Amino acid sequence: MNTKAVSYRDENTSLTGFLACDDADRNRRPGILVVHGGAGLDEHAKRRALQIAGLGYVAFACDMYGDGVAGNRERVMASINELRDDPARLCRRAQAGLEVLSSHPLVDGRLAAVGYCFGGMTVLQLARSGIDLAGVASIHGSLKTTRAAKPESLKAKVLVCHGALDPHVPTAEVAAFADEMNAARADWQLIVYGGAMHGFTHENADGSKIPGVAYNVRAAARSSTALRQFFAEIFGLEH
């Protein structure tokens, strides 16, 4: 597996992403954008990119904050607030990563995106914007939005994997999201994992620092299976 850091830009913001690809296989294939959680482009996001590349895709874990932000809590929180409150800017930042991914010589033009926590919110907002992706998957991501999808506006298929005990995404928000997707006549699916809280794929989740966050081995494994099947479906790779 070949991995490398990739420098790129979103207007005046310098960004550094993480590319993973089995380039011993020279066949062209779909590309998957991986959007990190609130902490920034960390080992969790990089491991997810490696896992996805291991399934036979080109994976690019993008940087949503900019160089030097991850690890600085004050700057991280400022970046989250700025991007969350400006959906157009949020989508543009993610699209900068998609441009890096689509330019890779082994990507065949087919693209999808998966996001975790903050990244889940990001990929859903990309879908709501009408971007032409095969699909987006939100894993324990926020579901609420100030820019709801309009009827027939979603081109991407949508997968949401949600923890039933997630206090950061209450049941009312889940119901509102379902209503939104139905009103938009989207091709969508929602999987709810019993016993799972927010951040259930994060092996080192520390609920003492962020209440309501906990790793759940069953939900993590089941969401990985669901994601693999989702990608196979949207790219026509099911057997």
N, C-alpha and C positions, 0 to 999 in steps of 0.2 A: 504494500500500500504506500503510495507516494503522498506525502503531506508537505505543505509549504504555506508560509505566511504571504499574503497578497496585499500590497498597498494600493489603495484607490481613493477616490474623493466623492463627496457629495457637495457640489458647489465649493465653498471655502473650507469645508471640514475634511481633515485628513483622517482616513479610516484604515484599519488593518484587519483583514479577515483571515480565515483558516480554510484552506482547500484540501480535500481528501479525495483520492481517485486511484483505482487500480489501473495504472497506465501500461501495465504489461499486456493488457487486453486492449487492442487498438480499435475495437468496434465502437462506433458512436452509440450513445445511450442518453436517456433523460437526465436532467440535472435537478437537484433538490437544494433549495435554499433552506438553511437552518438558522432560525432567529433565536437568539439567546434570551435568558430570563433577565430579571431585574438587576442582577449583579454585573451584567456585561458579558463579553465574550470570555467565558471561563472554561475550565476543564470539562464541566458537564456538557456544554455545547459542543466542544471539540470531540468528546467521546461519542455524542450522538451523530456527528458528522462522519466519524470513522465507521460507526455501525451501519449507517445508511450507504456509505461507499462500499462496504462489505457486501451489501445486497446487490451490487452491480450498477450503482448510479455514480454520477459525479456529484459530490456534496460540497457546498460552500457555506461555512458558518460565517455569517456577515457580522459586521461591527455597527451597532446602532448608535453608539455614543461618540466615538472619536478617540483618537490617540490620547492616552494619558488619563482617561476618565475612570475606567474600571479600577477599583481599589480605593477610590476617593469617594467616600459615602456622600459627602455634600454635593460633589459634582454629579454623581450618579443620580441622586434624587432630583437635582435640578434638570438633568437630561430627561428623566422619566416624565416629569411634570410638563416640560416643554413639548415633548413629542406627543404625549397623551392628549394634551389640550389643543393640538394642531394636527388633525388627521391628515391633511394634505402634506405637511412636512414629514409626518411619520411614514406615509406611503412613499414619498420621494426618497427618503433615506433607505428604505428597504429595496426600492427599485434600483438604487445604485448597486446593491449587492447582486440583484438579478442580472444586471448588465454585465458584471464580472463573470457570473456563472454562464450566461448565454454565449459569451465570447470564447469559452474554453473549446479547443478544437475537437474534444471528444463528446461534446454535448450536441445532440441531434435536433435541437430546437424545441423539444418538449420539456416543460418546466413545471415544478410544483414547489410548495413551501410548507415547512412545518415550524411551529414556534412553541416555546415553553414559557409559561407564566406571562411575563411582559411580551414575549415573542408570540404567544398565542393570540393576544390582543392585536398584535401587529399584523399577523397573516390574515386574520379575519377582516381587519380594516382594508387590507389589500384586496380581498375578495369583494368587499362592499363597494370599493372604488370602481369595480368593473374590469379590472385587469384580466387579461386573457391568459390564465394559468389553467393547467389540467385539474389542479386541486389544491386545497390548503387544509392543513390539519392543525388544530389548536389542542395542545396538551396542557391541562390544568391552567388554562389562560382565562383572562377576564373576558366576559361576554357582552358587557354593556357598551353602548356607543352613543355619541351625539350625532352621528350620521348613519342612520339606518339604511339598509339596502332597499332599493326601489324595485318594484315589480319588474321581472325579467332582466335585472341589471347584473346578476351574478352569473359570470361565465364559468367560474371554478366550482367544482364539486367540493363539498365541505364535510370534514370530519371533526367532531369535538369529543375529546375524552376528558371526563370531569369526575372529580371526587365528590361522593355524596355528602361527605362531612366538611367540605371546603367552606370555611366561614368567610372567606374573602370573595366568594362568588355565591351568594345566597340563592335559595330556591326561586325567589321572585325574579332574579336576573336570568336564571335558566329558563323559566317560563316565558319571560319577555323575549329572549333570544329565539325560542321555538316559534313564538308568534311572528317575530320579524322574518324568520326564514320562510315560514309558510306564506306570509303576505307577499314575499319576494318571489314565491314559486321556485325556490332554490332546490337543487339536488343536494340534500344534506342528511347527516346522520349524527346522532348523539348517543354516546355510551357513558353510562354513569356507573362508577365502581363503588360498591358498598364498603364502608369502613375507611375509605381513602380521604385524606385531607388535601390541602393545597400543597403543590410541589411534590407530589407523590413519586416522581421519578428521580428526585435528587437524593442520592445515596447518603450524602452528608448533611441532610437537612437538620437544622437545629431549632426546634420549637421554643427553646428558651430565649432565643434572640428574636425570632419572628413567630409569635403565637399563631397557631393554626396551620403550621407547615410541618409535614412529617413524611418521611419515606415510607412507602408501602410496597413491599416486594411483589405481591400478587398484582396490584394495579399497575405497577411498572412493567411487569412481564406481559400482562394482558394488553396494555396500551401499545407496547412494541409490536405485538402480534397484529393488533388492529391496524397499526400504521403500515406494516409490511403488506397486509392484504389490501389496504386502501391504495397504496402505490401501484400494486399489481393490477388492481381494477382499473384505475384511471389511465394507466398506460397500456392496457390491453395485454398484460403479461400473465394473466391467470391461466392455469392449465386445467 
